[in-house]
Amino acid sequence: MTRFFLLVIVCLFVLSDVKSQSIERWKVDDLIQYMTNTDSALIVNFWATYCGPCIEELPYFHSLAEKYKGQKVKLLLVSLDFEEFYPERIRTFATKRNYTAQIVWLDEEKPDYFCPKIDVSWSGAMPATLFISSKKGYRKFVEAQLKPEELEEHIRKMLQ
């Protein structure tokens, strides 16, 4: 009987670990390389677990990314959380909300260094989103919280 309970506990641990997100640590140059080399339309959302507007808009990103997945639209969530939140707090946040999009943590300390590399107009405020379609020549940076209809409009423009 003890073996049975031990087996159940081990299985639950393994299954819960399978559902958890793997969160990679990227530098800004890794992010730029990823954005440059993707063959899909790409939505790059910059957010943090402590950012209320970010948390509010994230479900829209997930539902619309799923809706447009057949049209080769990818969602990349770039966490700007503090280093002490990496990876556990970010992973816990994503797992509780069943987020399936790729999440990376941006390992950069100086916004004055990495923000202009993403977009020269970026002040560092969150949320911020970059829409890129290399095939269509589309690039749009938005430094604001997006409503679902605004997000969908940007996706449509990216796919035109």
C-alpha positions in Angstrom: 0.0 0.0 0.0 2.9 2.4 0.8 4.4 1.7 -2.6 1.1 2.6 -4.3 0.9 6.0 -2.5 4.6 6.7 -3.3 3.9 5.8 -7.0 0.9 8.2 -7.1 2.9 11.0 -5.5 5.8 10.5 -8.0 3.3 10.5 -10.9 1.6 13.6 -9.8 5.0 15.4 -9.4 6.1 14.3 -12.9 2.8 15.3 -14.5 2.8 18.7 -12.8 6.3 19.2 -14.0 5.3 18.3 -17.6 2.7 21.2 -17.6 5.2 23.7 -16.2 6.8 26.2 -18.6 10.4 26.2 -19.5 11.6 29.8 -19.3 14.8 30.6 -21.0 17.1 33.4 -20.1 17.8 35.6 -23.2 19.9 38.7 -23.8 18.6 41.4 -26.1 20.8 40.1 -28.9 19.2 36.6 -28.6 15.8 38.3 -28.9 16.8 40.3 -32.0 18.2 37.2 -33.6 15.0 35.3 -32.9 12.9 38.1 -34.3 15.1 38.3 -37.4 15.1 34.6 -38.1 11.4 33.7 -37.7 9.4 32.7 -40.7 6.1 33.4 -39.0 4.2 36.6 -38.3 5.4 37.4 -34.8 3.8 39.1 -31.8 6.4 40.0 -29.1 4.8 41.2 -25.9 6.9 42.8 -23.2 5.3 42.3 -19.8 6.0 41.6 -16.1 4.1 39.6 -13.4 3.8 42.8 -11.3 2.3 44.9 -14.2 -1.5 45.2 -13.8 -2.2 46.3 -17.4 0.1 43.6 -18.7 -1.8 40.9 -16.7 -5.1 42.3 -18.0 -4.2 42.0 -21.7 -2.3 38.7 -21.7 -5.4 36.5 -22.0 -6.3 38.4 -25.2 -2.9 37.7 -26.7 -3.3 34.0 -25.9 -6.8 33.6 -27.3 -6.0 35.5 -30.5 -2.7 33.7 -31.0 -4.6 30.5 -30.9 -7.2 31.8 -33.3 -4.5 32.8 -35.9 -2.2 29.8 -35.3 -3.2 28.3 -38.6 -2.0 31.4 -40.3 1.5 31.0 -38.9 1.2 33.7 -36.1 3.5 33.1 -33.2 3.3 34.8 -29.8 6.5 35.3 -27.7 6.1 36.7 -24.2 9.2 38.5 -23.0 9.2 38.9 -19.2 10.8 42.0 -17.9 10.5 40.8 -14.3 13.2 41.4 -11.7 16.0 38.8 -11.6 14.8 37.4 -8.3 11.5 36.5 -10.0 13.3 34.3 -12.6 12.4 31.6 -13.2 10.1 30.4 -10.4 7.7 33.3 -10.0 7.3 33.7 -13.8 6.8 29.9 -14.3 4.2 29.8 -11.4 2.4 32.8 -12.9 2.3 31.2 -16.4 1.3 27.7 -15.1 -1.6 29.0 -13.0 -3.0 30.7 -16.0 -2.3 27.8 -18.4 -0.2 29.9 -20.7 1.2 27.9 -23.6 3.0 30.6 -25.5 6.8 30.6 -25.4 8.1 32.7 -22.5 11.6 34.1 -22.1 13.1 36.3 -19.5 15.1 39.2 -20.7 18.3 39.2 -18.8 19.1 42.9 -19.2 19.5 45.5 -16.4 19.6 48.7 -18.3 16.5 49.8 -20.3 18.5 52.6 -21.8 20.6 49.9 -23.5 17.9 47.3 -24.6 14.8 49.4 -25.3 16.3 51.3 -28.3 17.5 48.0 -29.7 13.9 46.8 -29.8 12.4 50.2 -31.0 13.9 53.7 -30.9 10.6 55.1 -29.6 10.3 52.8 -26.6 10.5 54.6 -23.3 10.6 51.4 -21.3 7.0 51.5 -20.2 4.9 48.3 -20.1 3.1 46.7 -21.6 4.7 47.1 -25.0 4.2 45.0 -28.1 6.0 44.5 -31.3 4.3 43.1 -34.4 6.6 41.8 -37.1 6.0 40.1 -40.4 9.2 39.9 -42.4 7.4 38.4 -45.4 4.9 41.3 -45.5 7.4 43.9 -44.5 5.3 44.9 -41.5 6.6 46.2 -38.3 4.6 48.1 -35.6 5.6 48.9 -32.1 2.9 49.8 -29.5 3.7 51.1 -26.1 0.3 50.7 -24.4 -2.2 48.3 -23.2 -4.2 46.8 -26.1 -7.8 46.0 -26.2 -8.8 42.8 -27.9 -10.1 44.6 -31.0 -6.9 46.7 -31.3 -4.8 43.6 -31.0 -6.8 41.8 -33.7 -6.5 44.8 -36.0 -2.7 44.7 -35.7 -2.7 41.0 -36.4 -4.9 41.5 -39.5 -2.5 44.2 -40.8 0.5 42.0 -40.1 -1.1 39.2 -42.2 -2.3 41.4 -45.2 
